[in-house]
Amino acid sequence: MTETAPHSEAEKHAHTHGPGCGHLAVVHEDHVDYEHDGHLHHEHDGHYDECTKCQCSDCDDSCATCSCSDCSCPTCNHATCQCGNCGGDQCANCVCADCSCSTCKHAA
Protein backbone atom coordinates (compact mmCIF):
# COMPACT_ATOMS: atom_id res chain seq x y z
CA MET A 1 0.00 0.00 0.00
CA THR A 2 1.37 3.44 -0.90
CA GLU A 3 1.38 6.07 1.85
CA THR A 4 -0.33 9.30 0.78
CA ALA A 5 1.33 12.53 1.83
CA PRO A 6 -0.79 15.44 3.01
CA HIS A 7 -1.69 17.98 0.33
CA SER A 8 -0.11 21.27 1.37
CA GLU A 9 -0.30 24.08 -1.18
CA ALA A 10 2.73 26.41 -1.40
CA GLU A 11 2.46 30.18 -1.55
CA LYS A 12 1.40 31.62 -4.90
CA HIS A 13 4.06 33.18 -7.09
CA ALA A 14 4.38 34.14 -10.75
CA HIS A 15 7.58 32.18 -11.37
CA THR A 16 7.16 28.97 -13.39
CA HIS A 17 9.66 26.27 -12.48
CA GLY A 18 11.31 24.10 -15.11
CA PRO A 19 14.63 23.34 -16.80
CA GLY A 20 16.86 26.40 -16.74
CA CYS A 21 14.68 28.40 -14.32
CA GLY A 22 17.61 28.93 -11.95
CA HIS A 23 16.30 26.88 -9.02
CA LEU A 24 17.71 23.55 -7.83
CA ALA A 25 15.58 20.66 -9.16
CA VAL A 26 15.39 17.49 -7.06
CA VAL A 27 13.77 14.30 -8.41
CA HIS A 28 11.47 12.92 -5.70
CA GLU A 29 9.51 9.75 -6.50
CA ASP A 30 6.84 10.71 -9.09
CA HIS A 31 7.64 14.45 -9.36
CA VAL A 32 10.41 17.07 -9.37
CA ASP A 33 10.69 19.45 -6.42
CA TYR A 34 12.23 22.91 -6.88
CA GLU A 35 14.12 24.75 -4.14
CA HIS A 36 12.59 28.20 -3.82
CA ASP A 37 12.96 30.69 -0.96
CA GLY A 38 14.36 28.07 1.43
CA HIS A 39 11.84 25.30 0.82
CA LEU A 40 10.97 22.72 -1.83
CA HIS A 41 7.75 22.51 -3.81
CA HIS A 42 6.42 20.93 -7.01
CA GLU A 43 3.71 21.64 -9.59
CA HIS A 44 0.39 19.90 -9.01
CA ASP A 45 -2.89 20.59 -10.84
CA GLY A 46 -2.03 24.19 -11.75
CA HIS A 47 -0.47 25.21 -8.41
CA TYR A 48 2.59 24.28 -6.33
CA ASP A 49 2.52 21.88 -3.37
CA GLU A 50 5.07 21.93 -0.57
CA CYS A 51 7.36 18.91 -0.42
CA THR A 52 6.59 16.79 2.62
CA LYS A 53 8.81 17.33 5.68
CA CYS A 54 10.68 14.42 7.18
CA GLN A 55 8.87 13.16 10.28
CA CYS A 56 11.98 11.87 12.10
CA SER A 57 12.62 13.47 15.48
CA ASP A 58 16.19 14.45 14.50
CA CYS A 59 15.41 15.96 11.08
CA ASP A 60 13.85 19.19 9.84
CA ASP A 61 14.64 18.58 6.15
CA SER A 62 12.19 17.83 3.35
CA CYS A 63 11.67 14.22 2.29
CA ALA A 64 13.22 15.01 -1.10
CA THR A 65 16.56 15.92 0.46
CA CYS A 66 16.50 13.99 3.76
CA SER A 67 19.76 12.17 4.42
CA CYS A 68 19.06 10.67 7.87
CA SER A 69 21.05 7.46 8.25
CA ASP A 70 18.38 5.92 10.49
CA CYS A 71 15.31 7.53 8.91
CA SER A 72 11.95 6.14 10.02
CA CYS A 73 9.74 8.63 8.16
CA PRO A 74 7.02 6.88 6.11
CA THR A 75 7.30 9.38 3.22
CA CYS A 76 11.11 9.29 2.87
CA ASN A 77 12.46 6.45 0.74
CA HIS A 78 16.15 5.77 1.31
CA ALA A 79 16.05 2.21 -0.03
CA THR A 80 18.57 1.50 -2.79
CA CYS A 81 16.96 0.86 -6.17
CA GLN A 82 17.28 -2.81 -7.12
CA CYS A 83 16.47 -2.61 -10.85
CA GLY A 84 20.11 -2.75 -12.00
CA ASN A 85 19.96 0.48 -14.04
CA CYS A 86 20.39 3.06 -11.27
CA GLY A 87 23.91 2.35 -10.10
CA GLY A 88 22.96 2.31 -6.43
CA ASP A 89 20.82 5.46 -6.30
CA GLN A 90 18.06 5.84 -3.70
CA CYS A 91 14.56 4.79 -4.71
CA ALA A 92 13.31 8.34 -4.02
CA ASN A 93 15.59 9.60 -6.83
CA CYS A 94 15.08 6.78 -9.38
CA VAL A 95 13.89 7.91 -12.81
CA CYS A 96 14.19 4.62 -14.75
CA ALA A 97 11.32 4.39 -17.25
CA ASP A 98 11.24 0.60 -16.98
CA CYS A 99 12.06 0.23 -13.27
CA SER A 100 11.28 -3.17 -11.77
CA CYS A 101 12.29 -2.35 -8.18
CA SER A 102 9.56 -3.18 -5.66
CA THR A 103 10.33 -0.21 -3.38
CA CYS A 104 10.46 2.57 -6.01
CA LYS A 105 7.33 4.69 -6.20
CA HIS A 106 8.04 6.98 -9.18
CA ALA A 107 5.74 5.04 -11.48
CA ALA A 108 2.90 4.84 -8.94
C-alpha positions as CSV (number, residue, x, y, z in Angstrom):
1,M,0.0,0.0,0.0
2,T,1.4,3.4,-0.9
3,E,1.4,6.1,1.9
4,T,-0.3,9.3,0.8
5,A,1.3,12.5,1.8
6,P,-0.8,15.4,3.0
7,H,-1.7,18.0,0.3
8,S,-0.1,21.3,1.4
9,E,-0.3,24.1,-1.2
10,A,2.7,26.4,-1.4
11,E,2.5,30.2,-1.6
12,K,1.4,31.6,-4.9
13,H,4.1,33.2,-7.1
14,A,4.4,34.1,-10.7
15,H,7.6,32.2,-11.4
16,T,7.2,29.0,-13.4
17,H,9.7,26.3,-12.5
18,G,11.3,24.1,-15.1
19,P,14.6,23.3,-16.8
20,G,16.9,26.4,-16.7
21,C,14.7,28.4,-14.3
22,G,17.6,28.9,-12.0
23,H,16.3,26.9,-9.0
24,L,17.7,23.6,-7.8
25,A,15.6,20.7,-9.2
26,V,15.4,17.5,-7.1
27,V,13.8,14.3,-8.4
28,H,11.5,12.9,-5.7
29,E,9.5,9.8,-6.5
30,D,6.8,10.7,-9.1
31,H,7.6,14.5,-9.4
32,V,10.4,17.1,-9.4
33,D,10.7,19.5,-6.4
34,Y,12.2,22.9,-6.9
35,E,14.1,24.7,-4.1
36,H,12.6,28.2,-3.8
37,D,13.0,30.7,-1.0
38,G,14.4,28.1,1.4
39,H,11.8,25.3,0.8
40,L,11.0,22.7,-1.8
41,H,7.8,22.5,-3.8
42,H,6.4,20.9,-7.0
43,E,3.7,21.6,-9.6
44,H,0.4,19.9,-9.0
45,D,-2.9,20.6,-10.8
46,G,-2.0,24.2,-11.7
47,H,-0.5,25.2,-8.4
48,Y,2.6,24.3,-6.3
49,D,2.5,21.9,-3.4
50,E,5.1,21.9,-0.6
51,C,7.4,18.9,-0.4
52,T,6.6,16.8,2.6
53,K,8.8,17.3,5.7
54,C,10.7,14.4,7.2
55,Q,8.9,13.2,10.3
56,C,12.0,11.9,12.1
57,S,12.6,13.5,15.5
58,D,16.2,14.4,14.5
59,C,15.4,16.0,11.1
60,D,13.9,19.2,9.8
61,D,14.6,18.6,6.2
62,S,12.2,17.8,3.3
63,C,11.7,14.2,2.3
64,A,13.2,15.0,-1.1
65,T,16.6,15.9,0.5
66,C,16.5,14.0,3.8
67,S,19.8,12.2,4.4
68,C,19.1,10.7,7.9
69,S,21.1,7.5,8.2
70,D,18.4,5.9,10.5
71,C,15.3,7.5,8.9
72,S,12.0,6.1,10.0
73,C,9.7,8.6,8.2
74,P,7.0,6.9,6.1
75,T,7.3,9.4,3.2
76,C,11.1,9.3,2.9
77,N,12.5,6.4,0.7
78,H,16.2,5.8,1.3
79,A,16.0,2.2,0.0
80,T,18.6,1.5,-2.8
81,C,17.0,0.9,-6.2
82,Q,17.3,-2.8,-7.1
83,C,16.5,-2.6,-10.9
84,G,20.1,-2.8,-12.0
85,N,20.0,0.5,-14.0
86,C,20.4,3.1,-11.3
87,G,23.9,2.4,-10.1
88,G,23.0,2.3,-6.4
89,D,20.8,5.5,-6.3
90,Q,18.1,5.8,-3.7
91,C,14.6,4.8,-4.7
92,A,13.3,8.3,-4.0
93,N,15.6,9.6,-6.8
94,C,15.1,6.8,-9.4
95,V,13.9,7.9,-12.8
96,C,14.2,4.6,-14.8
97,A,11.3,4.4,-17.2
98,D,11.2,0.6,-17.0
99,C,12.1,0.2,-13.3
100,S,11.3,-3.2,-11.8
101,C,12.3,-2.3,-8.2
102,S,9.6,-3.2,-5.7
103,T,10.3,-0.2,-3.4
104,C,10.5,2.6,-6.0
105,K,7.3,4.7,-6.2
106,H,8.0,7.0,-9.2
107,A,5.7,5.0,-11.5
108,A,2.9,4.8,-8.9
